[in-house]
């Protein structure tokens, strides 16, 4: 099943569906948008707002009403065919009298995986898949990774100076970058299901890790990797603005954990490897909790461990036009490091973005250190 050559008009309709999809806050579900087109005009549109509510196709078909008969449906993801919290979308599409369906991509969920499109085809509907698939996959990269690999999509964000420092030799890091770059970080948090830091960041910076300056913004789950449960009970990361998960070793001192429980945090004891949290196990647990997209913030030790484990998918490195020096000033990636330059990890497709006086390099990872 390949998309027909409908040209720019077809891409325009799918672009509209993609724009609608981005409005949703759907985790653990995928973001989906749909438009119904009749006579070259959109007669109905909709998107999946959040898990448990009707899907995009239902909203679009309801808006189109009788005009859906003989019309085309453009949808960013294959219509579902299984019973969950809502009925199968394939039933609604068939009942509506839609003539053709253009799906940007096949659903990677094994419960669907082409079955929805097959049902539509059996019902006599002309089916095409693959129109703007690259854009559709980018939209739901977190969902795709979680349902296919059982892990969240991890974006590593860091701010550093021109000489590669994330703080001064005294630990001062406020602020490395300017206001526009910091605003972008809040946008990233708003799009993430969880944000993760290590205990070193909590002790040094006392961050809140919440979304600020965005109307209608939603705070992600705050995840603190804290082997011994040393997070202070008055830490700002424990305030009531968002849920907080403290990740400890299973044998962490219970005395330390009592105050964290009383402060309202959830404590997750996970297995450890040589005294360190098993990050692969932690990522799989977060995926089971429905975390599609994880934003990794914090210091160089946690970043080094996550990158070395091959758990980071994308990087966003903000670079400020500043030089601070200092052999004791921390860098974005600490750890043991590699011995030979030939063994350095090479990232792919670096892209440059500008935020006021700062620049940002965005790139993809292929494997760990």
Residue pairs with C-beta under 8 A, 6 or more apart in sequence:
1 117
1 127
1 128
1 129
1 130
2 128
2 129
2 130
3 10
3 102
3 128
3 129
3 130
3 131
4 10
4 128
6 102
6 131
9 40
10 74
10 102
10 131
11 131
11 132
13 35
13 37
13 42
13 72
13 74
13 102
14 74
14 76
14 102
14 104
14 131
14 132
14 135
15 132
15 135
16 33
16 35
16 42
16 45
16 74
17 33
17 34
17 35
17 45
17 56
17 74
17 75
17 76
17 104
18 33
18 76
18 104
18 132
18 135
18 136
18 139
19 33
20 33
20 34
20 35
20 45
20 46
20 47
20 56
21 31
21 32
21 33
21 47
21 48
21 56
21 76
21 139
22 31
22 33
22 139
23 33
23 47
23 49
24 31
24 32
24 33
24 47
24 48
24 49
24 50
25 49
25 50
25 218
26 32
26 48
26 49
26 50
26 51
27 51
27 142
27 143
27 193
27 290
27 291
27 292
27 293
28 51
28 143
28 146
28 290
28 291
28 292
29 48
29 50
29 51
29 143
30 48
30 77
30 107
30 140
30 143
31 47
31 48
31 76
31 139
31 140
31 143
32 47
32 48
32 55
32 56
32 57
32 75
32 76
32 77
33 45
33 46
33 47
33 48
33 56
33 75
33 76
34 45
34 46
34 47
34 56
34 57
34 59
34 60
34 73
34 74
34 75
34 76
35 42
35 44
35 45
35 60
35 73
35 74
36 42
36 43
36 44
36 45
36 60
36 61
36 63
36 64
36 67
36 68
36 71
36 72
36 73
36 74
36 98
37 43
37 71
37 72
37 73
37 74
38 64
38 67
38 68
38 70
38 71
38 72
43 63
43 64
43 67
43 68
43 71
44 59
44 60
44 61
44 62
44 63
44 64
44 65
44 67
44 68
45 59
45 60
45 63
46 56
46 57
46 58
46 59
46 60
46 61
46 62
46 63
47 56
47 59
48 54
48 55
48 56
51 85
52 85
52 86
53 86
54 86
55 79
55 80
55 86
55 89
56 75
56 76
57 73
57 75
57 79
57 89
57 92
57 93
58 86
58 89
58 92
60 73
60 75
61 68
61 73
61 92
61 93
61 96
61 98
64 71
64 96
68 96
68 97
68 98
69 96
69 97
69 98
70 97
70 98
70 99
71 97
71 98
71 99
72 98
72 99
72 100
72 101
72 102
73 93
73 98
73 100
73 101
73 102
74 102
74 131
75 101
75 102
75 103
75 104
76 103
76 104
76 105
76 136
76 139
77 103
77 104
77 105
77 107
77 136
77 140
78 103
78 105
78 106
78 107
78 112
78 114
78 116
78 117
78 129
79 88
79 89
79 90
79 93
79 101
79 103
79 116
79 117
79 120
80 88
80 89
80 90
80 107
80 112
80 116
81 88
81 89
81 90
81 112
81 115
81 116
81 119
82 88
82 111
82 112
88 116
89 116
90 116
90 119
90 120
93 101
93 120
93 125
94 119
94 120
94 123
94 125
98 125
99 125
99 126
100 125
100 126
100 127
100 128
101 117
101 120
101 125
101 126
101 127
101 128
102 128
102 129
102 131
103 117
103 127
103 128
103 129
103 131
104 129
104 130
104 131
104 132
104 133
104 135
104 136
105 129
105 130
105 133
105 136
105 137
106 112
106 113
106 114
106 117
106 129
107 113
107 114
107 116
108 143
108 144
108 147
108 148
109 147
110 147
117 127
117 129
120 127
121 127
137 144
140 292
141 153
141 293
141 313
142 152
142 153
142 193
142 291
142 292
142 293
143 292
144 153
145 151
145 152
145 153
145 292
145 313
146 152
146 153
146 287
146 291
146 292
150 284
150 287
150 288
151 283
151 284
151 287
151 311
152 193
152 194
152 283
152 286
152 287
152 291
152 292
152 293
152 294
153 292
153 293
153 294
153 313
153 314
154 283
154 294
154 295
154 296
154 306
154 311
154 312
154 313
154 314
155 188
155 192
155 293
155 294
155 295
155 296
155 312
155 313
155 314
155 315
155 316
156 296
156 303
156 306
156 307
156 312
156 314
156 315
156 316
157 185
157 188
157 295
157 296
157 297
157 315
157 316
157 317
157 318
158 166
158 297
158 303
158 315
158 316
158 317
158 318
158 332
159 166
159 176
159 177
159 181
159 185
159 317
159 318
159 319
159 320
159 358
160 166
160 176
160 317
160 318
160 319
160 320
160 331
160 332
161 176
161 319
161 320
161 322
161 323
161 324
162 319
162 320
162 321
162 322
162 323
163 323
163 324
163 325
164 331
164 332
165 324
165 325
165 326
165 329
165 330
165 331
166 173
166 176
166 299
166 300
166 329
166 330
166 331
166 332
167 173
167 176
167 204
167 329
167 330
168 324
168 326
168 329
169 326
169 327
169 328
169 329
171 204
171 330
173 204
173 205
174 205
175 182
176 318
176 320
176 322
177 318
177 320
177 355
177 358
178 320
178 355
178 356
178 357
178 358
179 356
180 355
180 356
180 358
181 318
181 320
181 355
181 356
181 358
181 360
183 213
183 355
184 318
184 355
184 360
185 297
186 211
186 212
186 213
186 214
186 217
187 214
188 295
188 316
189 195
189 209
189 210
189 211
189 217
189 219
189 220
189 295
190 211
190 214
190 217
190 218
190 220
191 293
192 220
192 293
192 294
192 295
193 220
193 221
193 290
193 291
193 292
193 293
193 294
194 220
194 221
194 222
194 223
194 245
194 286
194 291
194 293
194 294
194 295
195 209
195 220
195 221
195 222
195 223
195 294
195 295
195 296
195 297
196 223
196 224
196 225
196 294
196 295
196 296
196 297
196 298
196 302
197 207
197 209
197 222
197 223
197 224
197 225
197 237
197 297
197 298
197 299
197 302
198 224
198 225
198 226
198 298
198 299
198 301
198 302
199 224
199 225
199 226
199 227
199 228
199 230
199 231
200 298
200 299
200 301
200 302
201 207
201 297
201 298
201 299
201 302
202 224
202 226
202 231
202 232
202 235
202 237
203 230
203 232
204 299
206 235
206 236
206 237
207 236
207 237
207 297
208 236
208 237
208 239
208 241
209 220
209 222
209 237
209 242
209 297
210 219
210 222
210 241
210 242
211 217
211 218
211 219
211 220
219 241
219 242
220 242
220 295
221 242
221 243
221 244
221 245
221 289
221 291
222 237
222 242
222 243
222 244
222 245
223 244
223 245
223 247
223 286
223 294
224 231
224 237
224 244
224 245
224 246
224 247
225 247
225 277
225 279
225 282
225 302
226 246
226 247
226 248
227 248
227 249
227 252
227 272
227 275
227 276
227 277
228 248
228 249
228 252
228 253
228 256
229 246
229 248
229 252
229 253
229 256
229 257
229 260
229 267
230 256
231 237
231 238
231 246
231 260
231 265
233 259
233 260
233 262
233 263
237 244
238 244
238 260
238 263
238 264
238 265
240 264
243 266
244 264
244 265
244 266
245 265
245 266
245 267
245 268
246 257
246 260
246 265
246 266
246 267
246 268
247 268
247 270
247 277
247 282
248 257
248 267
248 268
248 269
248 270
248 277
249 269
249 270
249 271
249 272
249 275
249 277
250 269
250 270
250 271
250 272
251 269
252 269
257 267
260 267
261 267
268 282
268 285
270 277
270 278
270 281
270 282
270 285
271 278
271 281
272 278
276 305
279 305
279 306
279 309
279 311
280 309
280 311
283 294
283 311
286 294
296 302
296 303
296 306
296 312
299 330
299 334
300 330
300 331
300 332
300 333
300 334
300 335
301 334
301 335
303 312
303 332
303 333
303 334
304 333
304 334
304 335
304 336
304 337
304 369
305 335
306 312
307 333
307 345
307 365
307 368
307 369
308 335
308 368
308 369
309 368
310 365
310 367
310 368
311 368
312 365
312 368
313 364
313 365
314 362
314 363
314 364
314 365
315 347
315 361
315 362
315 363
315 364
315 365
316 360
316 361
316 362
317 332
317 360
317 361
317 362
318 355
318 358
318 359
318 360
319 358
319 359
319 360
319 361
320 357
320 358
321 357
321 358
335 369
338 344
338 345
338 369
345 365
345 367
345 368
345 369
347 363
347 364
347 365
347 366
348 363
348 364
348 365
348 366
349 363
349 364
350 361
350 362
350 363
351 361
351 362
351 363
352 359
352 360
352 361
352 362
353 359
353 360
353 361
353 362
354 360
